[in-house]
Amino acid sequence: MFGLKKKTEKSQETEKSQENTPQEDSKKPGLFARLKQGLNRTRENLTAGLANLLLGKKAIDDDLLEEIETLLLTADVGVEATSALMTDLTKRVERKQLTDS
């Protein structure tokens, strides 16, 4: 009567929707959890790829450097970081600081 029933139904509906919201939020990982998962995945892919690439290789040549560069790019290390690493590696190979893998 006098709209009282409508208000109680609306308040019950809002309470139910508020109860569902925290449960949905608790199921979704936060920003830092997703970032951590992504970085873990990148690290695992990079280390496994480098281990597979370098095992059994004796000499560092252009083919090996190209494969390392491809691996870094596919591991989402980034273009700038990859180019900096590859520049450093090629300089060290040219100076004979690195002779074998």
Residue frames as a rotation matrix with the C-alpha (Angstrom) as fourth column:
MET 1
0.582 0.813 0.000 0.00
0.813 -0.582 0.000 0.00
0.000 0.000 -1.000 0.00
PHE 2
0.924 -0.150 -0.353 1.20
-0.106 -0.984 0.142 3.57
-0.368 -0.094 -0.925 -0.67
GLY 3
0.688 -0.672 -0.274 4.15
-0.414 -0.052 -0.909 2.21
0.596 0.739 -0.314 -2.68
LEU 4
0.358 -0.560 0.748 5.76
-0.864 0.104 0.492 0.53
-0.353 -0.822 -0.446 0.34
LYS 5
0.676 -0.050 0.735 5.87
0.112 0.993 -0.036 -2.84
-0.729 0.106 0.677 -1.32
LYS 6
0.902 -0.346 0.258 7.65
0.244 -0.084 -0.966 -1.43
0.356 0.935 0.009 -4.36
LYS 7
0.485 -0.752 0.446 10.35
-0.780 -0.602 -0.168 0.13
0.395 -0.267 -0.879 -2.21
THR 8
0.332 -0.363 0.870 11.04
-0.623 0.608 0.492 -3.08
-0.708 -0.706 -0.024 -0.32
GLU 9
0.819 -0.034 0.572 11.26
0.387 0.769 -0.509 -5.05
-0.422 0.639 0.643 -3.57
LYS 10
0.797 -0.544 0.263 13.66
-0.064 -0.509 -0.858 -2.47
0.601 0.667 -0.440 -5.00
SER 11
0.367 -0.684 0.630 15.79
-0.929 -0.300 0.215 -2.47
0.042 -0.665 -0.746 -1.86
GLN 12
0.518 -0.149 0.842 15.95
-0.194 0.939 0.285 -6.27
-0.833 -0.311 0.457 -1.90
GLU 13
0.903 -0.180 0.389 17.00
0.428 0.315 -0.847 -6.23
0.030 0.932 0.361 -5.55
THR 14
0.610 -0.717 0.338 19.76
-0.476 -0.672 -0.568 -3.72
0.634 0.186 -0.751 -4.86
GLU 15
0.360 -0.464 0.809 20.95
-0.820 0.257 0.512 -5.76
-0.445 -0.848 -0.288 -1.88
LYS 16
0.716 -0.061 0.696 21.12
0.232 0.961 -0.154 -8.86
-0.659 0.271 0.702 -4.07
SER 17
0.848 -0.418 0.325 23.06
0.273 -0.180 -0.945 -7.01
0.454 0.890 -0.039 -6.76
GLN 18
0.461 -0.701 0.545 25.45
-0.809 -0.585 -0.067 -5.61
0.366 -0.409 -0.836 -4.14
GLU 19
0.489 -0.257 0.833 26.00
-0.472 0.726 0.501 -9.08
-0.734 -0.638 0.234 -2.74
ASN 20
0.831 -0.130 0.540 26.87
0.469 0.686 -0.556 -10.40
-0.299 0.716 0.632 -6.20
THR 21
0.856 -0.489 0.165 29.35
-0.261 -0.686 -0.680 -7.64
0.446 0.539 -0.715 -6.96
PRO 22
0.285 -0.824 0.490 32.02
-0.920 -0.091 0.382 -8.54
-0.270 -0.559 -0.784 -4.36
GLN 23
0.401 -0.117 0.908 31.89
0.016 0.992 0.121 -12.18
-0.916 -0.034 0.400 -5.40
GLU 24
0.911 -0.057 0.408 32.49
0.411 0.081 -0.908 -11.26
0.018 0.995 0.097 -9.02
ASP 25
0.694 -0.683 0.225 35.37
-0.615 -0.726 -0.306 -8.98
0.373 0.074 -0.925 -8.05
SER 26
0.308 -0.601 0.738 37.03
-0.703 0.378 0.602 -11.66
-0.641 -0.704 -0.306 -5.94
LYS 27
0.659 -0.024 0.752 37.08
0.363 0.885 -0.291 -14.05
-0.659 0.464 0.592 -8.91
LYS 28
0.855 -0.347 0.386 38.90
0.262 -0.355 -0.898 -11.60
0.448 0.868 -0.213 -11.19
PRO 29
0.126 -0.875 -0.468 42.63
0.978 0.031 0.205 -11.13
-0.165 -0.484 0.860 -10.52
GLY 30
0.693 0.101 -0.714 43.77
0.210 -0.975 0.066 -7.59
-0.690 -0.195 -0.697 -9.99
LEU 31
0.909 -0.356 -0.218 46.06
-0.380 -0.487 -0.787 -5.54
0.174 0.798 -0.578 -12.18
PHE 32
0.065 -0.965 0.256 49.23
-0.996 -0.046 0.082 -6.52
-0.068 -0.260 -0.963 -10.37
ALA 33
0.063 0.019 0.998 48.27
-0.251 0.968 -0.003 -10.20
-0.966 -0.251 0.066 -10.30
ARG 34
0.902 0.287 0.323 47.71
0.239 0.293 -0.926 -10.15
-0.361 0.912 0.195 -14.06
LEU 35
0.686 -0.715 -0.132 50.97
-0.673 -0.556 -0.488 -8.28
0.276 0.423 -0.863 -14.58
LYS 36
-0.071 -0.711 0.700 52.83
-0.846 0.414 0.335 -10.79
-0.528 -0.568 -0.631 -12.43
GLN 37
0.409 0.299 0.862 51.31
0.110 0.922 -0.371 -13.70
-0.906 0.247 0.344 -14.38
GLY 38
1.000 -0.013 -0.004 52.32
-0.007 -0.198 -0.980 -12.10
0.012 0.980 -0.198 -17.66
LEU 39
0.366 -0.927 0.078 55.87
-0.914 -0.374 -0.156 -11.50
0.174 -0.014 -0.985 -16.50
ASN 40
-0.016 -0.319 0.948 56.16
-0.521 0.812 0.264 -15.06
-0.854 -0.489 -0.179 -15.21
ARG 41
0.741 0.358 0.568 54.97
0.275 0.610 -0.743 -16.36
-0.613 0.707 0.354 -18.57
THR 42
0.876 -0.464 -0.134 57.50
-0.388 -0.511 -0.767 -14.15
0.288 0.724 -0.627 -20.38
ARG 43
0.095 -0.884 0.458 60.33
-0.969 0.023 0.246 -15.31
-0.228 -0.467 -0.854 -18.13
GLU 44
0.170 0.032 0.985 59.44
-0.163 0.987 -0.004 -18.97
-0.972 -0.160 0.172 -18.59
ASN 45
0.930 0.217 0.295 59.22
0.249 0.217 -0.944 -18.64
-0.269 0.952 0.148 -22.38
LEU 46
0.709 -0.703 -0.060 62.47
-0.635 -0.598 -0.489 -16.72
0.308 0.385 -0.870 -22.58
THR 47
-0.035 -0.776 0.630 64.52
-0.895 0.305 0.325 -19.01
-0.444 -0.552 -0.705 -20.36
ALA 48
0.330 0.203 0.922 63.16
0.072 0.968 -0.239 -22.18
-0.941 0.145 0.305 -21.96
GLY 49
0.992 0.076 0.096 63.77
0.104 -0.104 -0.989 -20.79
-0.065 0.992 -0.111 -25.43
LEU 50
0.468 -0.883 0.020 67.32
-0.858 -0.460 -0.230 -19.69
0.212 0.091 -0.973 -24.64
ALA 51
-0.019 -0.456 0.890 68.12
-0.619 0.704 0.348 -23.03
-0.785 -0.545 -0.295 -23.03
ASN 52
0.591 0.309 0.745 66.87
0.317 0.760 -0.567 -24.91
-0.742 0.571 0.351 -26.09
LEU 53
0.981 -0.189 -0.037 68.68
-0.125 -0.478 -0.869 -22.55
0.147 0.858 -0.493 -28.42
LEU 54
0.366 -0.912 0.185 72.05
-0.911 -0.391 -0.128 -22.57
0.189 -0.122 -0.974 -26.68
LEU 55
0.300 -0.252 0.920 72.26
-0.415 0.834 0.364 -26.25
-0.859 -0.491 0.146 -25.78
GLY 56
0.456 -0.195 0.868 74.46
0.618 0.772 -0.151 -28.01
-0.641 0.605 0.472 -28.27
LYS 57
0.908 -0.183 0.378 75.65
0.189 -0.625 -0.758 -24.82
0.375 0.759 -0.532 -29.98
LYS 58
0.317 -0.877 -0.360 79.39
0.914 0.182 0.362 -24.30
-0.252 -0.444 0.860 -29.80
ALA 59
-0.751 -0.641 0.160 80.07
0.658 -0.701 0.276 -21.18
-0.065 0.312 0.948 -31.85
ILE 60
0.124 0.735 -0.666 78.29
0.387 -0.654 -0.650 -17.86
-0.914 -0.177 -0.366 -31.79
ASP 61
-0.804 -0.330 0.495 77.54
0.571 -0.194 0.798 -16.87
-0.167 0.924 0.344 -35.36
ASP 62
-0.886 0.459 -0.064 75.10
-0.457 -0.842 0.287 -14.61
0.078 0.283 0.956 -37.18
ASP 63
-0.309 0.804 -0.507 72.44
-0.062 0.515 0.855 -17.33
0.949 0.296 -0.109 -37.31
LEU 64
-0.309 0.137 -0.941 72.55
0.884 0.408 -0.230 -17.80
0.352 -0.903 -0.247 -33.54
LEU 65
-0.908 -0.055 -0.415 72.36
0.234 -0.888 -0.395 -14.04
-0.347 -0.456 0.820 -32.95
GLU 66
-0.712 0.692 -0.119 69.37
-0.514 -0.399 0.759 -13.80
0.478 0.602 0.640 -35.27
GLU 67
-0.152 0.651 -0.744 67.61
0.372 0.735 0.567 -16.63
0.916 -0.191 -0.354 -33.44
ILE 68
-0.570 -0.102 -0.815 68.29
0.818 -0.160 -0.552 -14.93
-0.074 -0.982 0.175 -30.09
GLU 69
-0.965 0.214 -0.154 66.86
-0.226 -0.972 0.064 -11.69
-0.136 0.096 0.986 -31.44
THR 70
-0.421 0.848 -0.322 63.73
-0.313 0.198 0.929 -13.48
0.852 0.492 0.182 -32.67
LEU 71
-0.222 0.288 -0.931 63.34
0.749 0.661 0.026 -15.20
0.624 -0.692 -0.363 -29.33
LEU 72
-0.822 -0.130 -0.554 63.59
0.492 -0.652 -0.577 -11.90
-0.286 -0.747 0.600 -27.45
LEU 73
-0.844 0.525 -0.107 61.00
-0.514 -0.737 0.440 -10.27
0.152 0.426 0.892 -29.67
THR 74
-0.211 0.806 -0.553 58.56
-0.114 0.541 0.833 -13.15
0.971 0.239 -0.022 -29.40
ALA 75
-0.342 0.036 -0.939 58.99
0.861 0.412 -0.298 -13.20
0.376 -0.911 -0.172 -25.61
ASP 76
0.628 0.655 0.419 57.62
0.500 -0.753 0.428 -9.62
0.596 -0.059 -0.801 -25.48
VAL 77
-0.053 -0.730 -0.682 60.83
0.961 -0.222 0.164 -8.19
-0.271 -0.647 0.713 -24.11
GLY 78
0.701 0.352 -0.621 60.32
0.182 -0.930 -0.320 -5.13
-0.690 0.111 -0.715 -26.27
VAL 79
0.820 -0.349 0.454 61.97
0.471 -0.039 -0.881 -3.66
0.325 0.936 0.133 -29.32
GLU 80
0.624 -0.597 0.504 64.20
-0.580 -0.786 -0.214 -1.20
0.524 -0.159 -0.837 -27.45
ALA 81
0.455 -0.443 0.773 65.45
-0.678 0.390 0.623 -3.78
-0.577 -0.808 -0.123 -24.96
THR 82
0.750 -0.146 0.645 66.02
0.404 0.873 -0.272 -6.32
-0.524 0.465 0.714 -27.72
SER 83
0.790 -0.472 0.391 68.02
0.221 -0.376 -0.900 -3.88
0.572 0.798 -0.193 -29.83
ALA 84
0.509 -0.624 0.593 70.11
-0.834 -0.528 0.160 -2.84
0.214 -0.576 -0.789 -26.83
LEU 85
0.501 -0.291 0.815 70.84
-0.342 0.798 0.495 -6.47
-0.795 -0.527 0.301 -25.93
MET 86
0.798 -0.168 0.578 71.66
0.552 0.588 -0.591 -7.41
-0.241 0.791 0.562 -29.50
THR 87
0.756 -0.562 0.335 73.96
-0.249 -0.721 -0.646 -4.41
0.605 0.405 -0.686 -29.92
ASP 88
0.384 -0.604 0.698 75.84
-0.895 -0.058 0.442 -5.39
-0.226 -0.795 -0.563 -26.78
LEU 89
0.591 -0.122 0.798 76.07
0.027 0.991 0.132 -9.04
-0.807 -0.057 0.588 -27.85
THR 90
0.872 -0.256 0.417 77.38
0.460 0.140 -0.877 -8.21
0.166 0.957 0.240 -31.32
LYS 91
0.612 -0.690 0.387 79.99
-0.625 -0.722 -0.297 -5.82
0.484 -0.060 -0.873 -29.90
ARG 92
0.347 -0.472 0.811 81.20
-0.732 0.404 0.548 -8.49
-0.586 -0.784 -0.205 -27.49
VAL 93
0.724 -0.069 0.687 81.37
0.364 0.884 -0.294 -11.09
-0.586 0.463 0.665 -30.25
GLU 94
0.859 -0.409 0.308 83.33
0.131 -0.406 -0.904 -8.68
0.495 0.817 -0.295 -32.45
ARG 95
0.365 -0.741 0.564 85.78
-0.861 -0.499 -0.099 -7.99
0.355 -0.449 -0.820 -29.61
LYS 96
-0.106 -0.361 -0.926 86.15
-0.155 0.926 -0.344 -11.74
0.982 0.107 -0.155 -29.05
GLN 97
-0.596 -0.005 0.803 84.82
-0.798 -0.115 -0.592 -11.46
0.095 -0.993 0.064 -25.50
LEU 98
0.268 0.698 0.664 82.26
-0.546 0.678 -0.493 -14.10
-0.794 -0.230 0.562 -26.39
THR 99
-0.604 -0.557 -0.571 83.51
-0.787 0.301 0.539 -16.99
-0.128 0.774 -0.619 -28.46
ASP 100
-0.761 0.395 -0.515 81.13
0.112 0.862 0.495 -19.83
0.639 0.319 -0.700 -27.68
SER 101
0.073 0.893 0.444 77.75
-0.596 -0.318 0.737 -20.26
0.799 -0.319 0.509 -26.14
